[in-house]
Every structure is written in structure tokens, then in C-alpha cells.
Amino acid sequence: MLSGKVAVVTGATRGIGKGIALQLGEAGATVYITGGDFVLPETLSLVGGLRRQWPLLSVLTQIEKRGGKCIPVQCDHEKDDNIKALFDRIEREQNGQLDILVNNAYKAVTGIFESEKKSFWEQDPGFWDEVNNVGLRNHYICSVYAARLMVLQKKGLIVNISSPGGLQYVFNVAYGIGKTACDRMAADCAHELRKHNVAFVSLWPGAVKTELVTDLLTERPESETAKMFAHTETVEFSGKSIVHLASGRYFNTKDRGKEAHSVPRTGIMPLNLRSVKDLMILSGFTGLAAWTPAFLTLPGWLIAATTHKF
């Protein structure tokens, strides 16, 4: 499906980023993945123990097992020179070709759990940087370098991994501002890129039980944040969406998930925000939801009207 395409997924050693990289690789793309762990070039040809010791190499191995091609790159996304070096390398190695950028790198998950129930004035002012340096500023810098390559080739797709936290209060103030800014970035960059045939979108995964979230939920099973992860997507579900977007196909992930090839590997579909039944479950009206037909959905135009902010 994506044979011959070149993709970059930032922060791909675990969680959503890893799931997206696995799906892009399985679809045939050459996938550059970034992470903070050090990779010795001479270990790339090894199998077994050494690969399992380094998260980047572990993802590389998994992509290769699915028949894909992966190029792991050590990159600290808080350092501008690291980001520039990443895209310089891609330009050099791929003769200027870059088809897909997924801005996923994020480092604030632990901080969000630890700051639960703290108002913004009770948090250290530096919490803003913890949430939005890698999760927002870095996305913009990566997009600048990616756009320079995509504009020249007159094609490309950039995806910001965002969340409904850009629409309403979720977790804390710094998180909401950051996600709102990610969405605004996608909208405004798309405006400038449209004439160059380059798309820029913001993708809102549902609650995703990543490895880190699973560990934190084990420690705090009764927390308010834990309740948000009662109905979760797999880490690869967003990757399936991006594969279809990059193939020129637009769809609602849950609706498409009714087809066998889009069902998560767990066999369990996440909740659909267009489904009246699922919305009742999310709102706590489980009794009423039990009597609500599964086929009742909100029309797409209503979702667009109630969530549009640009």
C-alpha cells in the first residue's frame, strides 16, 4: 500500500509512536524512527540480546519481522541541532524524498499523572516546558524541516498526534493549551501548504493504553485519570488510520474498523464518538446505553459543527 514511500515517526520506541511505525512499516514504507536511546551502528546487524536491550532496535526488529524497512535514529527532540541532523540525514539518504511525517514525540505522560488534581498555580511554572517543549515546539520544528522537502516534491502528509484535550478541559491547563496549539498549527500550516499539494492534519486518538499508561494505572487504579482509560484503543489503531490517510483514503476510524482488516489485534473495537450508545457509556449512562441500538450514530456534519474552532 505504501511501497516506495519514506516516513518519519518521532518518539517511536513505545506507545502510539511505536504502533504507528509498525503499521507504516507493515504497509511497505521505509520508516525512520526516533528515540533517545543510544544505538551503536555495529549492533544493527545483530539479532537477539543486543537488539532487545535498546528500544529503537527492538522496534526495528519488529518492523523487519513484518517485512518492512526501518531506520532507527537517536534524536533528542529537545535539541534543535538533533532535529536538523535528522532531516539532513533523510534528505541525504533518500535523495530529498519524504512522504510522511508523524509528530508524535511526547514526554509529559508521567508528569500529567503526578500533577493530577493540581491547579495550574499549584504546579511549578516549568511544568509548561515539560508538557509543551517536546509535545508542541518540537512538532513545529520538525514540520518546518519536513515541509521544506515536501514542498519541493509537491506532495506529502504531516500528522500531529493531538487529542480532544484541544477542544475541552482534559488533565490540566498546560496540556489543553498545547493540544489546542497543535490543532491550530495543523490548520494554519495546511492553509499555507495546500497550494503545494501537501496535507497537514491533526489526529485525535482515543484513550490509548500504552506501556507507560499501563504501568501508571497499575500504581493508581482508582485515580480520576484511570477512569479515562476504561475504554481504550490499541497502540496500533492510529497507525491503521494514518496508513489509509497516506493512501489517499479518508474515513472514521471506528466505521472503517468494522471491516476485518482494520480491527485491532485484540479483536476489541474502541468506543466511537459518533455512536450514541458509546457516548452514553462514556458519560456514565451505562444502563440507558444497554437499551440503545448500536446503529444510532450522530451525523458527520453535526460532529464537524460542534467541534469546529477554526
N, C-alpha and C positions, 0 to 999 in steps of 0.2 A: 504493500500500500504506500509506503514512504521510501521505497528503494531509490537511492541516489540523493536523498535529502541529507542535509547536515543540520544537526540540532545541538543546542546547549541547554542544559538543565542545571541551574545553580542550586547549591545545597542539596545534592542528590545522594548523600551517603545513607540516608534513612528517611522514614516517613513519606510524605506526599511526593517529595522530590525524587526519592528512590523509585516509588511506584510509577511516576511519570516516565522516568528514564527507562525502566523495564519495558513499559508499553511502547515507547518510541523505538527502542532497540528491536523489540519483537516485530514491529511493523516494518523494519528494514532500514531505518535511518541510521546514519553514523552519529553517535551521541557522545558529545563532550560532557562529562560530569565533573562538578567541582565539589571540593570539601577541604577541610582544614588539616587533615592528617597527612603526614609526610609519606611520599611514595618514592622508593628507590627504583630508578629505571631498570636495573638489572633484575628486579623481582617480578617484572611484568610477564616474563616467560615461565615463571614457576607456577606450580599448582599445589593445592593442599594448604599446609600450615601457614606459610607466609601470606598467602592471599587472604586467608581468614583473619589474620591479625590486623589488617588495615581495611577500614570500611570502604574506601574507594576501590580497593582491589576486590573486595567481596562483591560489590555491585557489578564490577567488570566481569567477574566470573559468572554471575547470574545472567547477565545480558548475553554473554557468549554462549551459555547453555541453551538459550532460546534462539540461537542462530544470528544474533545481532553483533554489531561492531561498536565498541565503546572505547573512548579515550579519556582516562582519568587525569585530572589536573588539580594539583594542590593550589588553592586560592583562598586567601583571607579576604573576605568581602568587606572588611572594614578598612582595607588599604587600597587606595586608588591605583597605585602602581601595579598591584597584583591583578586588578581588574583589567587594566590596559594591556598587561602582558598576556592575559588570557585571549583577548580578541586579536591582538597582534599575531599570536600563535595560530589561531584559526585562519586568519587571513593568509598567513604564510603557507600553512599546511594544506588548506583547501582551495588555494588559488582565488581567494576572495569570496568563496561561496558560504553563505549562512542562510538557512531557510527558516529556522525556528529558534526562538529564544524563549525559555520559560524562566521568569524571575520568581524563584521560589525560596531562595536563601532567607533564613529567619533564625533568630537566636533568643527570642524572648519567652518561649513557652514556659520554662521553669520560673522565670520572673513573674509571669502572669498568675501562675498558681500560687506563688509565695505572696503576692500582693493582694490576694483575694480579700474582699470586704474593706480594703483601704481606699479612702477617698484620695483624690489627686494631691491634695495639700498635705496628706499624711505620708506620701511617698517622697523619697529622695528625688530632687529635680533631675538627677542623672538617669532616672528610670526612663525618661523620654528617649534618651540616646540608646538605651538597651533595647527598647521596642522598635525604634524607627531608624536607627543608623543603618543596620543591615536590611531591615524589612522595608524601607522606603527609599532612603538616599541611595543605597546600593542599586536598587531597581532602576532608578533614573540613570545612573552612570552606565550600567550595563546596557540599557536601552539606547543611550547615545551612541555607544560604540557599535552595537548591533545594527542600528538604523543606518549608520554610515556605509556598512556593507550591503544592506538590503536595498537601499535607495539606488545604489549603482547597478544592481542586478534587476531592479524593477519588480521585485517580488519578496515576500517574506511574511512571517507571522510572529508577533511578540505577545506573550501572555503574562500578565501579572496575576499571581496567586493572591487573591484577596478574600473577602468574606462578607456576609451580611452585616458584620460589625461596622461597615461603612454606611449603613442605612439607618441603624438604630443602635442604642446603647448595648454593648456586649463587653464583658470583662472589666474594662476601665477606660478612662478618658484618653490616655496616650494611644491605646490600641485602636479606638474608634477613629481618632483623628488620622492615624496612619493609614488605616484601611480606606477611609474616605479619600485621602490624598492619592492612594494607589488607583482608585477608580477614576478620579479626576485626571490623573496622569494618563491613563489609558484613553479616556475620551478626548483629551486635548492633543495628545500625540497622534491619535488616529486621524484627527482633523487635518493635521499637517502632513501625515504620511499617505493619506488617501490618494492624492494625485500621483503618487509614486507606486501605486498598486501594492502597498504594504499595509497589513492589518495589525491593529493593536487592540487587544481585548482584555477585559478583567474577568477572571473566572472565580466563582464563589463555590468552593467545595462545601459540602455539609460538614457536620461534625465527623472528624476522622480519628479513629483510634490508632494513632501512630505508636511506635515503640515507646517513645518518651511519655506520651499521654497515658499509655497503659501502665507504666511504672508509677506515674504520679497518681493515677486513680487508685492504684493498689494501696498507696500511702494515705490517700484522702478519699475513701469511698463515699462518705456522706457529705462531701463539700457541695456547694452550690454549682461550682464548675463541673463537678462529676455528673450532675443531672443533665447537663447539656450533651453529654456523650452517651446517653442511654440508647440512642438510635444512631448508629454510625455507618460511614462508608468505609470500604477498604482503602488502603493507600494507593491502589492501582486504578480506582474508579475514575479519578480525574484524568489519569493518563489516557484512558479509553476515549474520553471526551476530546482531549487535545489531538489525538491521532485522527479523529474524524474531522475536527476543525481544520487541521493541516491538510486534509484530503479534500477540502472544499465542501464539506457537508455540515450543515447546521441542524441542531436538534436539542431537545430537552433530554438531559442525561437519563432521567428515570424512565421517560417514554421510550427512548432508544433501548434502555435496559431490558425492556420486555422481550427484545429479541435475544436469542440464546447467546450470540457472540458477545453481547455486552453485559451479561450477568456477571457480577463479581465472582471471584474464585470460591468464595464462601457459599455461593448459591443463594445468598440472602440480599434482597434489594434494600437500599437505604430509603428513608422517607422521601416523599415527593412533595415539594412545597406548592404544587398545583393541585394536589389531591385534597379534597375536603376532609376525607377520612383521616389522612395523615396529619393535616393541620389541627384537627381536633385532638389527636394523640399528643402532638407537641404542646398543645395548650392545656393538657391535663384532663380533657373531657373524654376519658377512655371508655366510660360507659356508653355515652352517646355515639362515640366512634364505632362501637361494636355493631350498632344498628344502621350505620351509614353505608350505602353501597360504594364499593371501591371504584366504580366507573365515574363517579361525580368528580369533575375537575373544574378549576377556575379557568376561564378563557385567557389565552395568552395576552390579549390586549389589555385586560384588567390588571394582570401582573405588571406589564410594562408601564401602565398609567400610574399605579400606586407606588412603584419603586423608582420611577424616573426622577432624576435630580439634576440633569444637565440640559 
